[in-house]
Amino acid sequence: MDEGLAELLYRVVMLMGEAARRRSGPDQRLTPSQLRLLGTLEEIQPATQHQLAEALTVSDPAISRALRPLEAEGYVTVSVDPAHRRRRLVALTPAGQAAFLAEGKPLEEEFRTALLEAGFPYDRYLADTHRLAALLTPAESRRGVESRRGAAARQADGTPDRDGAEPA
């Protein structure tokens, strides 16, 4: 069976996750998912919970659950946004930043080194992956709008499908 790009990318991500889990030993305090969350937060903080969920491509309830242990351990703060009382702002604490730098950065560098030593053009792959993510992001947004409208709404108001076909 010939695997398509999406299947191969998914497989690579899963293999990288497995490698990260194998690497983490008893002295490793954070899971690979928690390190990813802290690393993302380091890049975009302060962020609302929703912004963080979007950046990690997870649901709002999932990010809320993921933040609880990190907040309890003092790695992040979660506070009410004074400008909008229903929003919660998330920020990395100095302890969270130190934990990410101690555990997450070395893991990232290990992957980079391993790929380079195996002859992979890491920088090109990284640039291509960023381009692919940027290309796919607008499509995701369009699909989200389309799914909210729903097929029934298209049929009811006579709006053509995305490919221009009239509703049946």
MOKAPE-V601663 format. One record per pair of residues at least 4 apart in sequence whose ideal C-beta (glycine too) atoms are under 8 Angstrom apart, sorted by the first residue. I is the first residue (numbers start at 1). J is the second residue. D is the distance in Angstrom with one decimal. If there is no record, write none. Layout:
[[I/J/D] [I/J/D]]
This chain:
[[3/7/4.4] [3/8/5.1] [3/11/7.5] [4/8/7.0] [5/9/6.1] [6/10/6.3] [7/11/6.4] [8/12/6.4] [9/13/6.4] [10/14/6.4] [11/15/6.3] [12/16/6.3] [13/17/6.5] [14/18/6.5] [15/19/6.4] [16/20/6.4] [16/111/6.6] [17/21/6.4] [17/32/5.8] [18/22/6.4] [19/23/6.3] [19/111/7.6] [20/24/6.7] [20/32/3.9] [20/35/7.9] [20/107/5.9] [21/31/7.7] [21/32/6.1] [23/28/7.7] [23/107/6.6] [23/110/7.2] [24/28/3.6] [24/31/7.2] [24/32/7.1] [28/103/6.3] [29/73/7.9] [29/99/6.5] [29/103/7.0] [30/34/4.2] [30/35/5.1] [30/38/7.2] [30/75/7.9] [30/99/6.1] [30/103/5.7] [30/104/7.7] [31/35/7.0] [32/36/6.4] [32/107/7.5] [33/37/6.5] [33/66/7.0] [34/38/6.4] [34/66/7.3] [34/69/7.6] [34/70/6.3] [34/75/7.9] [35/39/6.1] [35/100/6.3] [35/103/5.8] [35/104/4.0] [35/107/6.7] [36/40/6.2] [36/56/6.9] [36/104/7.7] [37/41/6.2] [37/52/7.4] [37/56/6.4] [37/63/7.9] [37/66/5.8] [37/67/7.7] [37/70/6.9] [38/42/6.3] [38/70/7.3] [38/75/6.4] [38/76/7.5] [38/92/6.4] [38/96/5.5] [38/97/7.7] [38/99/6.7] [38/100/4.1] [38/104/6.3] [39/43/7.0] [39/100/5.6] [39/104/5.0] [39/108/7.8] [40/44/6.4] [40/52/6.7] [40/55/5.1] [40/56/5.7] [41/45/5.0] [41/47/6.6] [41/52/6.3] [41/76/6.7] [41/90/6.3] [41/91/7.4] [41/92/5.0] [41/96/7.5] [42/92/5.7] [42/97/6.4] [42/100/6.0] [44/51/6.6] [44/52/7.2] [44/55/5.8] [45/90/7.0] [45/91/5.0] [45/92/5.4] [46/89/5.1] [46/90/6.8] [46/91/4.5] [47/51/4.1] [47/52/4.8] [47/55/7.3] [47/89/7.2] [47/90/5.6] [47/91/8.0] [48/52/7.0] [48/81/6.6] [48/87/4.9] [48/88/6.6] [48/89/6.1] [48/90/7.2] [49/53/6.2] [49/60/6.4] [49/63/5.4] [49/64/6.3] [49/67/7.1] [49/78/7.3] [49/87/7.5] [49/88/4.8] [49/90/5.9] [50/54/6.4] [50/60/5.8] [50/63/8.0] [50/87/7.4] [51/55/6.3] [52/56/6.3] [52/63/5.5] [52/90/5.6] [53/58/5.3] [53/59/6.3] [53/60/5.0] [53/62/6.9] [53/63/4.0] [56/63/6.7] [58/62/4.2] [58/63/5.6] [58/66/7.5] [59/63/7.2] [60/64/6.4] [61/65/6.5] [62/66/6.2] [63/67/6.2] [64/68/7.2] [66/70/7.1] [67/71/5.6] [67/76/6.1] [67/78/5.8] [67/90/6.5] [68/72/6.3] [69/73/6.2] [70/75/4.4] [70/76/4.7] [70/96/6.9] [71/75/7.4] [71/76/5.4] [71/77/6.9] [71/78/5.4] [73/95/7.8] [74/93/5.8] [74/95/5.0] [74/96/7.5] [75/92/7.2] [75/93/6.0] [75/95/5.7] [75/96/3.4] [75/99/5.9] [76/90/5.7] [76/91/6.6] [76/92/5.9] [76/93/6.2] [76/96/5.4] [77/90/7.2] [77/91/5.1] [77/93/5.9] [78/88/5.4] [78/89/7.2] [78/90/5.4] [79/88/6.8] [79/89/5.3] [79/91/7.8] [80/85/5.9] [80/87/7.4] [80/88/6.3] [80/89/7.4] [81/85/7.1] [81/86/8.0] [81/87/3.9] [81/88/6.7] [81/89/4.9] [83/87/7.8] [92/96/4.3] [92/97/5.1] [92/100/7.5] [93/97/7.1] [94/98/6.2] [95/99/6.3] [96/100/6.4] [97/101/6.2] [98/102/6.1] [99/103/6.0] [99/104/7.8] [100/104/4.3] [100/105/6.9] [101/105/5.2] [102/106/7.4] [103/107/6.6] [104/108/6.4] [105/109/6.3] [106/110/6.2] [107/111/6.8] [108/112/6.5] [109/113/6.1] [110/114/6.2] [111/115/6.3] [112/116/6.3] [112/122/5.5] [113/117/6.1] [114/118/6.4] [115/120/4.1] [115/122/4.8] [115/125/7.5] [116/120/6.6] [116/122/5.2] [120/125/6.4] [121/125/6.1] [122/126/6.1] [123/127/6.4] [124/128/6.1] [125/129/6.1] [126/130/6.6] [127/131/6.5] [128/132/6.2] [129/133/6.3] [130/134/6.4] [131/135/6.2] [132/136/6.2] [133/137/6.2] [135/139/7.5] [136/140/6.2] [137/141/6.7] [138/142/6.3] [139/143/6.2] [140/144/6.4] [141/145/6.7] [142/146/6.2] [142/162/7.7] [143/147/6.2] [144/148/6.6] [145/149/6.8] [146/162/6.4] [149/153/4.7] [149/154/6.4] [149/159/7.8] [150/154/7.2] [151/155/6.3] [152/156/6.1] [153/157/6.3] [153/159/7.5] [154/158/7.9] [154/159/4.8] [154/160/7.8] [154/161/6.6] [154/167/5.4] [155/167/4.7] [155/168/7.5] [158/166/7.4] [158/167/6.2] [159/167/7.2] [160/164/5.2] [160/165/6.0] [160/166/5.4] [160/167/7.2] [161/165/4.8] [161/166/8.0] [161/167/7.1]]
